Amino acid sequence: MRSRLMPWLAGLIVVVAALASRPPETRADEPLVLSPDVMADFAQYKSRRTPMYFAVSTDGLFSWYSYCIDYNCQAAQSDRREAVEGCKKEGGTDCVIFAVGADVQVEYRVGDPATMAPAKTEPCMIDTFVPAAGAIVAALRPGPCSDFRRFGFYGDFKAFATSDPAKFRIARGWSFRYGSPEEAIKGAMDQCAESQKSLSVSDPCQLFAIGDIVVRGMTEAEQRAAAEIYKKNKDATNADLPPGN
């Protein structure tokens, strides 16, 4: 019988940030260039009880995998699709199967992170935010962007937390339909901490949004003030904050 863990345990997204503006083009007959972090993730994948599929992005900076927690498992197309789609969702670029079980399927070499650049992706665009908050949201990678967009439809009181959104390995957690903003904040931070542990993210989780108010980068006092405004008006946005926030 085949079984899987929760989505945030089913795979691990890894990437190294690079300064170059555009990834080098790779010919079909050239080996795939992978970052050292992707290879470290591959080693972790192989240590799982029954590794199924390991997918990597074509820029060599992202990975995602599926595995089975039982010994008697048969690889299925759904497992393959899970690895590829998870990789593509998080990285925002095309992904290919690198390994089936422990068997590597493609030619590859390990690259120097300083010379590797991620594929360009569209900024995270959500129309409900004022320009200053919108710029913070725009920095989210495709995976967190999708989660944050879905978060916007949840009921109040709610909160969203992430690790550093400028990084490519991003832990996140969210909560909704809590009795107060404070309870929602605790729920989001607790879930983010679980995601941080499962993804081996070293950056600490921080509050990203309270309701529709983006609070990333605010002081604790400013976040408390935003929570009070949200408590009185569940439809509050950054436009409802005092000048300077």
Backbone as CSV, one residue per row, in Angstrom:
resi,resn,N_x,N_y,N_z,CA_x,CA_y,CA_z,C_x,C_y,C_z
1,MET,0.846,-1.192,0.000,0.000,0.000,0.000,0.876,1.234,0.000
2,ARG,0.591,2.176,-0.853,1.411,3.368,-0.983,0.792,4.509,-0.193
3,SER,1.603,5.253,0.497,1.094,6.411,1.239,2.095,7.524,1.182
4,ARG,1.618,8.755,1.376,2.489,9.926,1.334,2.297,10.779,2.567
5,LEU,3.258,11.629,2.831,3.142,12.589,3.905,2.370,13.794,3.417
6,MET,2.168,14.782,4.312,1.505,16.027,3.939,2.314,16.719,2.855
7,PRO,1.683,17.650,2.060,2.397,18.287,0.942,3.725,18.906,1.328
8,TRP,3.765,19.540,2.528,5.027,20.186,2.866,6.080,19.196,3.327
9,LEU,5.668,17.898,3.500,6.646,16.867,3.825,6.972,16.004,2.610
10,ALA,6.197,16.152,1.544,6.382,15.275,0.391,7.627,15.589,-0.389
11,GLY,8.126,16.742,-0.232,9.311,17.086,-1.003,10.028,18.253,-0.402
12,LEU,11.094,18.612,-0.946,11.886,19.702,-0.411,12.363,20.578,-1.539
13,ILE,12.104,21.852,-1.376,12.515,22.807,-2.397,13.848,23.408,-1.995
14,VAL,14.810,23.361,-2.886,16.095,23.959,-2.575,16.582,24.781,-3.729
15,VAL,17.308,25.864,-3.413,17.864,26.707,-4.463,18.931,27.604,-3.882
16,VAL,19.820,28.051,-4.712,20.829,29.018,-4.307,20.591,30.297,-5.074
17,ALA,20.522,31.442,-4.401,20.314,32.717,-5.087,21.580,33.111,-5.822
18,ALA,21.419,33.691,-7.004,22.563,34.135,-7.800,22.328,35.550,-8.274
19,LEU,23.395,36.265,-8.583,23.288,37.662,-8.937,23.123,37.892,-10.426
20,ALA,23.468,36.927,-11.245,23.358,37.130,-12.687,21.910,37.320,-13.083
21,SER,21.669,38.107,-14.134,20.306,38.462,-14.504,19.648,37.426,-15.393
22,ARG,20.405,36.594,-16.001,19.821,35.623,-16.919,20.629,34.335,-16.904
23,PRO,19.919,33.175,-16.795,20.652,31.910,-16.758,21.254,31.585,-18.107
24,PRO,22.424,30.973,-18.128,23.028,30.600,-19.408,22.201,29.537,-20.101
25,GLU,22.176,29.575,-21.410,21.432,28.593,-22.157,22.217,27.287,-22.230
26,THR,21.473,26.185,-22.179,22.095,24.864,-22.198,21.612,24.096,-23.414
27,ARG,22.520,23.585,-24.203,22.141,22.775,-25.357,21.663,21.414,-24.880
28,ALA,20.866,20.767,-25.733,20.285,19.483,-25.359,21.348,18.430,-25.079
29,ASP,22.526,18.568,-25.736,23.559,17.552,-25.549,24.512,17.896,-24.405
30,GLU,24.273,18.995,-23.716,25.105,19.377,-22.580,24.532,18.788,-21.296
31,PRO,25.389,18.459,-20.318,24.873,17.932,-19.053,24.107,18.997,-18.285
32,LEU,23.153,18.565,-17.500,22.399,19.460,-16.649,23.309,19.950,-15.531
33,VAL,23.324,21.249,-15.294,24.172,21.829,-14.251,23.327,22.032,-13.002
34,LEU,23.720,21.400,-11.903,22.955,21.439,-10.662,23.743,22.126,-9.559
35,SER,23.024,22.840,-8.703,23.679,23.513,-7.585,24.064,22.498,-6.506
36,PRO,25.036,22.822,-5.665,25.400,21.924,-4.564,24.233,21.655,-3.616
37,ASP,23.356,22.646,-3.400,22.212,22.430,-2.519,21.237,21.413,-3.099
38,VAL,21.064,21.427,-4.411,20.206,20.419,-5.043,20.802,19.033,-4.827
39,MET,22.116,18.917,-4.952,22.750,17.619,-4.738,22.641,17.182,-3.276
40,ALA,22.693,18.128,-2.360,22.506,17.789,-0.949,21.077,17.301,-0.708
41,ASP,20.134,17.927,-1.388,18.746,17.491,-1.290,18.565,16.101,-1.884
42,PHE,19.299,15.817,-2.969,19.231,14.490,-3.586,19.741,13.420,-2.619
43,ALA,20.784,13.751,-1.869,21.303,12.808,-0.881,20.257,12.544,0.205
44,GLN,19.557,13.597,0.625,18.506,13.423,1.623,17.360,12.574,1.059
45,TYR,17.016,12.837,-0.186,15.959,12.068,-0.858,16.307,10.577,-0.878
46,LYS,17.554,10.250,-1.200,17.956,8.847,-1.273,17.939,8.169,0.095
47,SER,18.000,8.956,1.157,17.983,8.384,2.498,16.566,8.043,2.975
48,ARG,15.563,8.495,2.221,14.183,8.184,2.579,13.944,6.677,2.446
49,ARG,12.907,6.202,3.129,12.647,4.765,3.148,12.468,4.209,1.735
50,THR,11.588,4.817,0.947,11.399,4.392,-0.441,11.316,5.622,-1.329
51,PRO,12.444,6.124,-1.826,12.403,7.285,-2.725,11.741,6.911,-4.047
52,MET,10.903,7.805,-4.560,10.148,7.495,-5.775,10.675,8.281,-6.976
53,TYR,10.493,9.604,-6.961,10.929,10.446,-8.076,11.567,11.722,-7.529
54,PHE,12.643,12.130,-8.183,13.338,13.367,-7.816,13.367,14.255,-9.055
55,ALA,12.761,15.431,-8.963,12.696,16.367,-10.086,13.572,17.577,-9.814
56,VAL,14.163,18.121,-10.864,14.988,19.324,-10.739,14.555,20.329,-11.804
57,SER,14.756,21.600,-11.509,14.445,22.643,-12.476,15.532,22.693,-13.540
58,THR,15.167,23.173,-14.718,16.127,23.209,-15.818,17.239,24.223,-15.587
59,ASP,17.041,25.159,-14.640,18.138,26.073,-14.296,19.053,25.468,-13.229
60,GLY,18.696,24.278,-12.732,19.548,23.552,-11.805,19.518,24.029,-10.373
61,LEU,18.550,24.884,-10.024,18.549,25.514,-8.711,17.434,25.046,-7.791
62,PHE,16.454,24.342,-8.320,15.323,23.897,-7.521,15.193,22.377,-7.585
63,SER,14.613,21.811,-6.550,14.305,20.391,-6.568,13.056,20.111,-5.748
64,TRP,12.429,19.006,-6.064,11.238,18.552,-5.337,11.155,17.049,-5.533
65,TYR,10.672,16.339,-4.539,10.632,14.883,-4.707,9.412,14.265,-4.053
66,SER,9.139,13.040,-4.452,8.086,12.243,-3.832,8.721,10.962,-3.309
67,TYR,8.149,10.453,-2.231,8.654,9.201,-1.674,7.520,8.497,-0.939
68,CYS,7.740,7.258,-0.603,6.744,6.434,0.075,7.253,6.083,1.463
69,ILE,6.352,6.104,2.438,6.788,5.793,3.806,6.723,4.293,4.099
70,ASP,6.248,3.509,3.127,6.237,2.049,3.268,7.380,1.449,2.456
71,TYR,7.684,0.194,2.728,8.725,-0.494,1.965,8.174,-1.086,0.671
72,ASN,6.950,-1.601,0.720,6.348,-2.271,-0.434,5.576,-1.258,-1.265
73,CYS,6.280,-0.499,-2.088,5.663,0.568,-2.879,6.002,0.377,-4.350
74,GLN,5.075,0.768,-5.196,5.290,0.728,-6.630,5.192,2.157,-7.173
75,ALA,6.196,2.551,-7.946,6.189,3.894,-8.524,5.005,4.036,-9.470
76,ALA,4.311,5.168,-9.373,3.150,5.437,-10.208,3.319,6.782,-10.899
77,GLN,2.548,6.984,-11.966,2.612,8.251,-12.685,2.215,9.420,-11.793
78,SER,1.340,9.179,-10.830,0.942,10.251,-9.916,2.119,10.725,-9.079
79,ASP,3.021,9.802,-8.705,4.215,10.174,-7.949,5.160,11.001,-8.815
80,ARG,5.294,10.586,-10.052,6.136,11.332,-11.007,5.579,12.741,-11.206
81,ARG,4.264,12.824,-11.412,3.611,14.120,-11.632,3.744,15.012,-10.396
82,GLU,3.626,14.418,-9.220,3.757,15.178,-7.975,5.131,15.845,-7.878
83,ALA,6.178,15.090,-8.220,7.535,15.640,-8.136,7.741,16.764,-9.145
84,VAL,7.319,16.552,-10.390,7.525,17.565,-11.433,6.693,18.808,-11.162
85,GLU,5.409,18.623,-10.827,4.543,19.770,-10.614,4.917,20.543,-9.353
86,GLY,5.354,19.819,-8.315,5.797,20.504,-7.103,7.024,21.357,-7.372
87,CYS,7.963,20.822,-8.144,9.174,21.556,-8.513,8.819,22.789,-9.345
88,LYS,7.948,22.607,-10.314,7.571,23.719,-11.189,6.810,24.788,-10.433
89,LYS,5.933,24.390,-9.527,5.156,25.353,-8.753,6.059,26.213,-7.882
90,GLU,7.004,25.589,-7.210,7.858,26.335,-6.304,8.868,27.202,-7.047
91,GLY,9.455,26.670,-8.107,10.497,27.402,-8.806,9.996,28.309,-9.905
92,GLY,8.784,28.037,-10.401,8.236,28.862,-11.462,8.881,28.659,-12.816
93,THR,9.524,27.509,-13.009,10.170,27.216,-14.291,10.029,25.735,-14.593
94,ASP,10.415,25.316,-15.798,10.261,23.917,-16.194,11.142,23.005,-15.341
95,CYS,10.650,21.799,-15.112,11.388,20.811,-14.331,11.385,19.475,-15.063
96,VAL,12.401,18.659,-14.787,12.528,17.341,-15.392,12.826,16.312,-14.300
97,ILE,12.535,15.064,-14.606,12.868,13.994,-13.667,14.373,13.745,-13.708
98,PHE,15.013,13.864,-12.562,16.449,13.630,-12.444,16.736,12.183,-12.067
99,ALA,15.874,11.619,-11.215,16.105,10.238,-10.764,14.785,9.533,-10.518
100,VAL,14.784,8.241,-10.809,13.687,7.350,-10.452,14.245,6.395,-9.414
101,GLY,13.685,6.438,-8.218,14.334,5.740,-7.124,15.705,6.379,-6.901
102,ALA,16.740,5.577,-6.851,18.101,6.112,-6.708,18.834,6.177,-8.038
103,ASP,18.164,5.826,-9.122,18.814,5.752,-10.437,18.718,7.084,-11.173
104,VAL,19.842,7.715,-11.395,19.899,8.994,-12.108,19.591,8.765,-13.579
105,GLN,18.743,9.644,-14.135,18.249,9.461,-15.502,18.917,10.373,-16.530
106,VAL,19.686,11.354,-16.092,20.245,12.339,-17.027,21.730,12.571,-16.722
107,GLU,22.434,13.093,-17.719,23.816,13.512,-17.496,23.808,14.832,-16.729
108,TYR,24.749,14.983,-15.807,24.769,16.212,-15.017,26.168,16.499,-14.504
109,ARG,26.351,17.712,-14.049,27.552,18.083,-13.306,27.149,19.097,-12.253
110,VAL,27.960,19.223,-11.223,27.686,20.182,-10.157,28.310,21.513,-10.530
111,GLY,27.514,22.576,-10.477,27.981,23.889,-10.887,28.418,24.757,-9.721
112,ASP,28.967,25.898,-10.064,29.371,26.906,-9.085,28.199,27.862,-8.889
113,PRO,27.629,27.960,-7.676,26.481,28.834,-7.461,26.716,30.277,-7.892
114,ALA,27.954,30.734,-7.838,28.251,32.112,-8.202,28.017,32.378,-9.688
115,THR,28.022,31.331,-10.489,27.843,31.509,-11.936,26.470,31.041,-12.403
116,MET,25.616,30.607,-11.468,24.291,30.116,-11.835,23.236,31.177,-11.538
117,ALA,22.271,31.292,-12.418,21.206,32.278,-12.230,19.849,31.610,-12.394
118,PRO,18.885,31.979,-11.564,17.552,31.382,-11.690,16.827,31.887,-12.922
119,ALA,15.967,31.042,-13.456,15.125,31.468,-14.566,14.207,32.598,-14.100
120,LYS,13.971,33.555,-14.978,13.114,34.671,-14.617,11.665,34.211,-14.511
121,THR,10.963,34.738,-13.503,9.547,34.423,-13.321,8.759,35.723,-13.219
122,GLU,7.467,35.637,-13.450,6.609,36.810,-13.323,6.499,37.218,-11.853
123,PRO,6.452,38.534,-11.568,6.267,38.963,-10.179,4.904,38.532,-9.661
124,CYS,4.805,38.368,-8.358,3.543,37.987,-7.727,2.620,39.205,-7.718
125,MET,1.590,39.178,-8.513,0.688,40.318,-8.640,-0.671,39.998,-8.027
126,ILE,-1.049,40.757,-6.981,-2.359,40.639,-6.344,-2.913,42.055,-6.231
127,ASP,-4.031,42.322,-6.846,-4.516,43.685,-7.050,-4.994,44.401,-5.792
128,THR,-5.237,43.678,-4.709,-5.875,44.296,-3.542,-4.922,45.120,-2.682
129,PHE,-3.636,45.165,-3.007,-2.681,45.831,-2.140,-2.227,47.168,-2.709
130,VAL,-1.991,48.137,-1.810,-1.484,49.444,-2.212,-0.058,49.267,-2.714
131,PRO,0.492,50.247,-3.466,1.794,50.068,-4.114,2.920,49.604,-3.192
132,ALA,3.047,50.214,-2.009,4.153,49.835,-1.118,4.042,48.382,-0.692
133,ALA,2.829,47.965,-0.299,2.622,46.569,0.093,2.726,45.657,-1.115
134,GLY,2.258,46.151,-2.272,2.314,45.356,-3.489,3.734,45.015,-3.888
135,ALA,4.675,45.911,-3.623,6.079,45.647,-3.955,6.630,44.506,-3.107
136,ILE,6.190,44.419,-1.843,6.623,43.331,-0.970,6.036,42.008,-1.455
137,VAL,4.767,42.046,-1.820,4.097,40.840,-2.322,4.727,40.385,-3.629
138,ALA,5.099,41.330,-4.490,5.656,41.001,-5.805,6.934,40.180,-5.707
139,ALA,7.627,40.266,-4.566,8.892,39.551,-4.402,8.705,38.068,-4.100
140,LEU,7.474,37.640,-3.814,7.243,36.237,-3.493,7.500,35.350,-4.706
141,ARG,8.129,34.211,-4.470,8.333,33.226,-5.521,6.987,32.575,-5.875
142,PRO,6.886,31.880,-7.012,5.591,31.360,-7.465,4.852,30.497,-6.451
143,GLY,5.553,29.610,-5.749,4.880,28.751,-4.778,4.240,29.531,-3.651
144,PRO,5.027,30.341,-2.918,4.441,31.175,-1.869,3.398,32.150,-2.398
145,CYS,3.597,32.654,-3.614,2.620,33.574,-4.220,1.272,32.872,-4.367
146,SER,1.288,31.638,-4.849,0.050,30.884,-5.008,-0.641,30.677,-3.666
147,ASP,0.149,30.350,-2.634,-0.421,30.153,-1.302,-1.006,31.455,-0.752
148,PHE,-0.298,32.561,-0.958,-0.763,33.844,-0.434,-2.016,34.314,-1.177
149,ARG,-2.082,34.057,-2.470,-3.280,34.410,-3.233,-4.485,33.622,-2.718
150,ARG,-4.294,32.339,-2.452,-5.375,31.512,-1.912,-5.755,31.960,-0.498
151,PHE,-4.769,32.371,0.270,-4.997,32.864,1.629,-5.982,34.029,1.631
152,GLY,-5.947,34.854,0.594,-6.810,36.023,0.521,-8.291,35.686,0.517
153,PHE,-8.654,34.460,0.162,-10.059,34.068,0.096,-10.562,33.442,1.400
154,TYR,-9.641,33.223,2.353,-10.040,32.576,3.599,-10.761,33.553,4.516
155,GLY,-11.510,32.989,5.487,-12.285,33.801,6.414,-11.452,34.381,7.542
156,ASP,-11.927,35.457,8.116,-11.245,36.121,9.228,-11.574,35.417,10.555
157,PHE,-10.730,35.629,11.550,-9.437,36.343,11.525,-8.362,35.406,10.979
158,LYS,-7.405,35.995,10.247,-6.407,35.173,9.577,-5.051,35.864,9.593
159,ALA,-3.989,35.073,9.356,-2.630,35.621,9.315,-1.769,34.725,8.434
160,PHE,-0.693,35.298,7.915,0.218,34.591,7.006,1.641,34.897,7.441
161,ALA,2.473,33.864,7.551,3.865,34.026,7.989,4.798,33.321,7.011
162,THR,5.999,33.870,6.839,7.003,33.257,5.962,8.389,33.452,6.568
163,SER,9.325,32.660,6.062,10.729,32.991,6.292,11.081,34.077,5.282
164,ASP,12.337,34.412,5.132,12.740,35.520,4.272,12.222,35.314,2.846
165,PRO,11.295,36.161,2.365,10.737,35.955,1.019,11.709,36.278,-0.102
166,ALA,12.843,36.887,0.224,13.846,37.166,-0.801,14.659,35.930,-1.149
167,LYS,14.580,34.909,-0.294,15.293,33.675,-0.545,14.439,32.760,-1.423
168,PHE,15.060,31.709,-1.972,14.324,30.812,-2.841,13.811,29.578,-2.113
169,ARG,14.307,29.359,-0.926,13.743,28.300,-0.087,12.947,28.994,1.001
170,ILE,11.629,28.934,0.914,10.775,29.751,1.763,9.803,28.887,2.554
171,ALA,9.940,28.923,3.878,8.947,28.283,4.739,7.749,29.225,4.847
172,ARG,6.562,28.660,5.008,5.403,29.517,5.219,4.316,28.772,5.977
173,GLY,3.444,29.556,6.583,2.318,29.003,7.319,1.214,30.033,7.382
174,TRP,-0.016,29.577,7.466,-1.121,30.512,7.543,-2.245,29.924,8.394
175,SER,-3.124,30.801,8.849,-4.255,30.395,9.670,-5.462,31.231,9.270
176,PHE,-6.651,30.743,9.555,-7.854,31.491,9.220,-9.015,31.019,10.098
177,ARG,-10.034,31.873,10.170,-11.231,31.634,10.974,-10.906,31.448,12.451
178,TYR,-9.991,32.253,12.940,-9.675,32.256,14.362,-10.523,33.311,15.069
179,GLY,-10.576,33.209,16.392,-11.420,34.112,17.163,-10.880,35.508,17.326
180,SER,-9.578,35.699,17.102,-8.963,37.017,17.243,-7.716,37.078,16.372
181,PRO,-7.244,38.293,16.052,-5.995,38.412,15.290,-4.817,37.763,16.008
182,GLU,-4.779,37.887,17.335,-3.668,37.331,18.096,-3.613,35.804,17.963
183,GLU,-4.778,35.170,18.027,-4.812,33.710,17.877,-4.414,33.300,16.460
184,ALA,-4.863,34.088,15.483,-4.509,33.796,14.090,-3.012,33.935,13.871
185,ILE,-2.417,34.956,14.458,-0.971,35.175,14.325,-0.200,33.987,14.898
186,LYS,-0.608,33.537,16.081,0.059,32.388,16.698,-0.079,31.145,15.829
187,GLY,-1.276,30.934,15.271,-1.490,29.765,14.418,-0.610,29.788,13.178
188,ALA,-0.492,30.963,12.557,0.337,31.085,11.353,1.809,30.883,11.678
189,MET,2.273,31.454,12.774,3.679,31.317,13.150,4.014,29.879,13.523
190,ASP,3.093,29.193,14.193,3.321,27.790,14.555,3.414,26.922,13.304
191,GLN,2.520,27.157,12.342,2.556,26.359,11.109,3.807,26.663,10.298
192,CYS,4.220,27.918,10.274,5.437,28.286,9.562,6.653,27.608,10.193
193,ALA,6.657,27.521,11.523,7.770,26.861,12.221,7.855,25.390,11.830
194,GLU,6.707,24.734,11.647,6.708,23.343,11.200,7.255,23.232,9.776
195,SER,6.837,24.158,8.912,7.340,24.180,7.539,8.842,24.455,7.526
196,GLN,9.289,25.358,8.382,10.709,25.690,8.477,11.530,24.460,8.841
197,LYS,11.028,23.682,9.761,11.739,22.476,10.185,11.762,21.438,9.068
198,SER,10.627,21.226,8.412,10.556,20.190,7.382,11.391,20.539,6.158
199,LEU,11.532,21.847,5.875,12.296,22.274,4.708,13.753,22.593,5.037
200,SER,14.126,22.436,6.301,15.495,22.739,6.754,15.874,24.180,6.410
201,VAL,14.957,25.085,6.647,15.199,26.511,6.401,15.794,27.135,7.655
202,SER,16.917,27.827,7.507,17.575,28.434,8.664,17.016,29.813,9.000
203,ASP,16.460,30.509,7.994,15.905,31.840,8.253,14.672,31.732,9.141
204,PRO,14.538,32.613,10.132,13.385,32.542,11.043,12.084,32.946,10.354
205,CYS,10.991,32.410,10.848,9.674,32.819,10.354,9.324,34.193,10.922
206,GLN,8.707,34.997,10.086,8.229,36.313,10.505,6.832,36.526,9.957
207,LEU,6.088,37.360,10.630,4.735,37.657,10.199,4.781,38.405,8.876
208,PHE,3.986,37.941,7.913,3.945,38.569,6.589,2.686,39.413,6.418
209,ALA,1.550,38.894,6.867,0.297,39.640,6.719,-0.663,39.293,7.849
210,ILE,-1.432,40.301,8.263,-2.536,40.108,9.197,-3.797,40.480,8.424
211,GLY,-4.636,39.497,8.120,-5.753,39.777,7.230,-5.211,40.233,5.884
212,ASP,-5.719,41.373,5.391,-5.256,41.926,4.122,-4.235,43.045,4.321
213,ILE,-3.647,43.100,5.500,-2.625,44.101,5.795,-1.251,43.431,5.748
214,VAL,-0.412,43.833,4.819,0.942,43.292,4.732,1.796,43.994,5.790
215,VAL,2.354,43.204,6.708,3.108,43.767,7.827,4.582,43.383,7.775
216,ARG,4.994,42.701,6.734,6.407,42.323,6.604,7.266,43.576,6.638
217,GLY,8.296,43.584,7.480,9.194,44.726,7.592,8.780,45.753,8.625
218,MET,7.591,45.603,9.223,7.143,46.536,10.252,7.773,46.186,11.597
219,THR,7.834,47.170,12.485,8.265,46.914,13.852,7.150,46.180,14.590
220,GLU,7.483,45.615,15.759,6.466,44.910,16.542,5.350,45.862,16.950
221,ALA,5.713,47.101,17.277,4.697,48.087,17.655,3.767,48.383,16.483
222,GLU,4.329,48.506,15.297,3.515,48.765,14.110,2.626,47.569,13.789
223,GLN,3.138,46.366,14.009,2.327,45.175,13.768,1.178,45.086,14.766
224,ARG,1.433,45.450,16.022,0.357,45.438,17.016,-0.717,46.458,16.656
225,ALA,-0.282,47.617,16.178,-1.245,48.649,15.774,-2.075,48.166,14.584
226,ALA,-1.427,47.484,13.647,-2.141,46.941,12.491,-3.154,45.894,12.935
227,ALA,-2.781,45.060,13.912,-3.698,44.034,14.419,-4.923,44.668,15.062
228,GLU,-4.728,45.787,15.767,-5.861,46.481,16.384,-6.802,47.047,15.333
229,ILE,-6.233,47.595,14.268,-7.060,48.123,13.173,-7.832,46.978,12.513
230,TYR,-7.166,45.858,12.305,-7.803,44.687,11.701,-8.915,44.153,12.595
231,LYS,-8.697,44.194,13.911,-9.704,43.689,14.841,-10.998,44.497,14.732
232,LYS,-10.865,45.803,14.494,-12.035,46.677,14.384,-12.649,46.656,12.987
233,ASN,-11.813,46.357,11.978,-12.281,46.376,10.592,-11.647,45.212,9.843
234,LYS,-12.404,44.147,9.641,-11.862,42.949,8.998,-11.505,43.172,7.527
235,ASP,-12.002,44.262,6.942,-11.684,44.564,5.544,-10.512,45.542,5.414
236,ALA,-9.830,45.831,6.525,-8.742,46.809,6.513,-7.590,46.350,5.621
237,THR,-6.963,47.329,4.974,-5.769,47.085,4.167,-4.685,48.063,4.613
238,ASN,-3.543,48.038,3.947,-2.470,48.964,4.287,-2.886,50.419,4.111
239,ALA,-3.874,50.658,3.260,-4.362,52.032,3.051,-5.048,52.587,4.291
240,ASP,-5.470,51.718,5.210,-6.147,52.156,6.427,-5.189,52.404,7.589
241,LEU,-3.898,52.169,7.378,-2.916,52.383,8.435,-2.560,53.862,8.537
242,PRO,-2.077,54.300,9.693,-1.638,55.691,9.830,-0.498,56.010,8.873
243,PRO,-0.333,57.250,8.470,0.770,57.625,7.575,2.116,57.194,8.160
244,GLY,2.976,56.690,7.286,4.300,56.257,7.723,4.393,54.761,7.927
245,ASN,3.255,54.064,7.991,3.274,52.594,8.162,3.257,51.903,6.809
